[in-house]
């Protein structure tokens, strides 16, 4: 690694880290550059351990020791700046150690993620990056083998998604699918059932579903406002709901994913 001291927030070497709170801008610049931003030492460490390559790192002096240990053998620039410089560049106070501009890895093929999986999450058109990150954290912690993300779903590698996932987005296999016409044949070829988590008058309560759950199942979750599309519901082998109390109609989508995976845990544990 190469330590480089920077005192000027306008230094062009810091352009990868500029205006990180502008989601629309970052979607354009990160995708065009083939990058994503990892925030905090812990997240950067998980990314590096997963084989992801940093293009550069931006850190404060007090966190430099850990970065040295992590990247000692890598030929990567590490920009060291005062807190005020980092905040001026990023657009917010960076309290968690460091930022890294990481090269985006190539996504695996759809069949590669589905093959051999016992339990998958399918995220259709989620808008909130925090929900995507939380869903990945649930997948990692509660035994899902992978996550399939629709083309219009929020980016799992957006800074907010990665941060909320605490870096677990790097350890759970995932890829995007273009549409249900692409995904369904792959699920069918692997003899994997599709269960849609949705509100419907004929939906099966989750408790009943788990008593005779198929050996391999993909759990589908829809957008925060409209839920799953009609196409997804029509494709599902079962529509499943979590009964609510207290006049609440449903849980947040990431919470729903966590509850559904928890309910399936005995089945996952038995397989291990």
C-alpha positions in Angstrom: 0.0 0.0 0.0 1.1 3.6 -0.6 0.2 6.2 2.1 -0.6 9.6 0.6 -1.4 12.6 2.8 -4.1 14.9 1.4 -5.1 18.3 2.9 -7.2 19.7 0.1 -10.8 18.5 -0.2 -10.8 19.5 -3.9 -7.9 17.1 -4.7 -9.1 15.1 -7.8 -7.6 11.9 -6.4 -10.6 11.9 -3.9 -13.2 12.1 -6.7 -14.4 8.5 -6.0 -15.5 9.6 -2.5 -17.2 12.9 -3.5 -20.9 13.6 -2.6 -21.6 10.1 -1.2 -25.0 11.2 0.1 -26.3 12.0 -3.4 -27.9 8.7 -4.3 -28.8 9.6 -7.9 -25.3 10.9 -8.6 -23.7 7.8 -7.1 -25.8 5.4 -9.1 -24.4 7.0 -12.2 -20.8 7.5 -11.2 -20.4 4.2 -9.4 -21.9 2.1 -12.2 -19.9 4.0 -14.8 -16.7 3.5 -12.9 -17.4 -0.1 -12.0 -17.1 0.7 -8.3 -18.9 0.6 -5.1 -18.1 2.3 -1.7 -17.4 0.3 1.4 -17.7 2.2 4.6 -16.0 1.3 7.9 -13.0 -0.9 8.6 -15.2 -4.0 9.4 -17.0 -3.7 6.0 -13.7 -3.1 4.1 -12.2 -6.1 5.8 -15.1 -8.4 4.8 -14.9 -7.1 1.3 -11.2 -7.8 1.0 -11.6 -11.2 2.6 -14.3 -12.0 0.1 -11.7 -11.4 -2.7 -12.9 -7.9 -3.7 -10.1 -5.5 -4.8 -9.9 -1.9 -3.5 -9.0 0.8 -6.0 -8.1 3.2 -3.1 -8.9 3.8 0.6 -9.6 7.1 2.3 -9.0 7.1 6.1 -8.2 9.3 9.1 -4.9 8.9 10.9 -6.3 7.1 13.9 -7.5 4.2 11.8 -4.4 3.9 9.7 -2.9 1.0 11.7 -5.7 -1.3 11.0 -5.7 -0.4 7.3 -1.9 -1.1 7.2 -2.5 -4.5 8.6 -5.3 -5.3 6.2 -3.6 -4.0 3.0 0.1 -4.4 3.7 0.6 -6.7 0.7 -1.6 -4.8 -1.7 -0.5 -2.2 -4.2 -3.2 0.3 -3.4 -3.1 4.0 -2.6 -4.3 4.9 0.9 -5.3 8.5 1.2 -4.9 9.9 4.8 -6.8 13.1 5.6 -8.1 15.0 8.5 -11.7 14.5 9.6 -12.7 17.9 8.2 -11.3 17.0 4.8 -13.0 13.6 4.7 -16.4 15.2 5.8 -16.1 17.9 3.1 -15.5 15.3 0.4 -18.0 12.7 1.4 -20.7 15.1 2.5 -21.2 13.6 6.0 -19.1 12.9 9.1 -17.3 9.6 8.7 -17.0 8.1 12.2 -16.4 4.5 11.4 -12.8 4.4 10.3 -12.4 4.5 6.6 -14.0 4.5 3.1 -12.8 2.3 0.3 -13.5 2.6 -3.4 -13.9 -1.1 -4.4 -13.9 -2.7 -7.8 -17.2 -4.4 -8.5 -16.8 -8.1 -9.0 -18.5 -9.8 -11.9 -21.9 -11.3 -10.9 -22.3 -15.0 -11.1 -24.8 -16.6 -13.5 -28.4 -17.1 -12.3 -28.1 -20.9 -12.6 -24.9 -20.8 -10.6 -26.6 -19.2 -7.6 -29.6 -21.4 -7.8 -27.8 -24.7 -8.3 -27.5 -26.6 -5.1 -29.3 -24.0 -3.0 -31.8 -25.1 -0.5 -33.3 -21.7 0.5 -33.1 -18.5 -1.5 -34.5 -15.0 -1.1 -35.9 -13.3 -4.2 -36.2 -9.5 -4.0 -38.4 -7.9 -6.6 -38.1 -4.1 -7.1 -37.3 -3.1 -3.5 -36.6 0.7 -3.5 -35.0 1.2 -0.1 -31.3 0.4 0.1 -31.6 -0.2 3.9 -34.2 -2.9 3.3 -31.9 -4.6 0.8 -29.0 -4.5 3.2 -31.2 -5.8 6.0 -32.5 -8.7 3.8 -28.9 -9.7 3.1 -28.1 -9.6 6.8 -31.1 -11.9 7.5 -30.0 -14.2 4.7 -26.5 -14.5 6.1 -27.6 -14.9 9.7 -30.6 -17.2 9.2 -29.3 -19.8 6.7 -30.3 -18.7 3.2 -28.0 -19.9 0.5 -28.3 -16.9 -1.9 -30.3 -13.9 -2.9 -31.7 -13.1 -6.3 -32.4 -9.5 -7.1 -34.6 -8.1 -9.9 -33.2 -5.6 -12.4 -35.1 -2.7 -10.8 -34.2 -3.6 -7.2 -32.0 -1.2 -5.3 -28.3 -2.0 -5.6 -27.0 -4.4 -2.9 -23.5 -2.7 -3.4 -24.7 0.8 -2.8 -23.0 2.3 0.2 -26.1 2.3 2.4 -27.0 -1.3 1.5 -23.5 -2.5 2.3 -23.4 -0.6 5.6 -26.8 -1.9 6.8 -25.8 -5.4 5.8 -22.6 -5.0 7.9 -20.7 -6.4 5.0 -22.7 -9.7 4.8 -23.6 -8.8 1.2 -20.1 -10.0 0.4 -20.6 -13.5 1.9 -24.0 -14.4 0.5 -24.0 -15.4 -3.2 -26.3 -13.2 -5.2 -27.0 -12.1 -8.7 -29.7 -10.2 -10.7 -32.5 -11.7 -12.9 -34.0 -9.9 -15.8 -37.6 -11.0 -15.2 -39.8 -13.9 -14.1 -39.6 -15.5 -17.6 -35.9 -15.8 -17.0 -36.0 -16.9 -13.4 -38.8 -19.4 -13.4 -37.2 -21.9 -15.9 -34.0 -21.9 -13.7 -36.0 -22.6 -10.6 -38.0 -25.3 -12.3 -34.9 -27.0 -13.7 -33.6 -27.2 -10.1 -36.9 -28.5 -8.8 -37.1 -25.4 -6.5 -40.5 -24.2 -5.4 -41.5 -20.5 -5.3 -43.3 -19.1 -2.3 -44.6 -15.6 -2.5 -44.8 -13.6 0.8 -47.9 -11.4 0.3 -51.3 -10.4 1.6 -54.0 -12.4 -0.1 -57.3 -13.8 1.1 -56.2 -17.4 0.2 -52.6 -17.1 1.5 -51.3 -19.9 3.7 -50.2 -18.8 7.2 -46.4 -19.1 7.5 -46.7 -21.6 10.4 -48.8 -24.0 8.2 -46.4 -23.6 5.3 -43.3 -24.5 7.3 -44.9 -27.7 8.6 -44.7 -29.2 5.1 -42.3 -26.8 3.3 -40.8 -28.2 0.1 -37.2 -29.4 0.3 -36.0 -26.5 -1.8 -37.8 -23.1 -1.8 -37.2 -19.6 -3.1 -39.0 -17.0 -0.9 -40.1 -13.9 -2.9 -40.6 -10.4 -1.5 -42.0 -7.4 -3.3 -41.6 -3.7 -3.1 -42.3 -1.7 0.0 -45.4 0.1 -1.5 -47.0 -2.3 -3.9 -45.7 -5.7 -2.8 -45.1 -8.5 -5.4 -46.2 -8.0 -9.0 -49.1 -9.9 -10.4 -46.6 -11.9 -12.5 -44.8 -13.0 -9.4 -48.0 -14.1 -7.6 -49.1 -16.0 -10.7 -45.8 -17.8 -10.9 -45.8 -18.8 -7.2 -46.4 -22.4 -6.0 -47.7 -21.0 -2.8 -48.7 -17.5 -1.4 -47.7 -17.2 2.2 -48.6 -14.6 4.9 -47.5 -13.9 8.4 -50.7 -13.4 10.6 -50.6 -10.1 12.4 -52.1 -8.7 15.6 -52.9 -5.3 16.9 -54.5 -4.0 13.7 -51.1 -4.2 11.8 -51.5 -5.6 8.3 -47.9 -6.6 7.6 -44.2 -6.2 8.6 -41.5 -4.3 6.8 -40.1 -6.3 3.9 -36.8 -7.0 5.5 -38.4 -8.0 8.8 -40.8 -10.3 6.9 -37.8 -12.0 5.2 -36.1 -12.5 8.6 -39.3 -14.0 10.2 -39.8 -16.3 7.2 -36.2 -17.5 7.3 -36.4 -18.0 11.1 -39.5 -20.1 10.6 -37.7 -22.3 8.2 -34.6 -22.6 10.4 -35.4 -26.1 11.8 -35.5 -27.4 8.2 -32.2 -25.7 7.5 -30.6 -27.1 10.7 -31.8 -30.6 9.9 -30.1 -30.4 6.6 -26.7 -29.4 8.0 
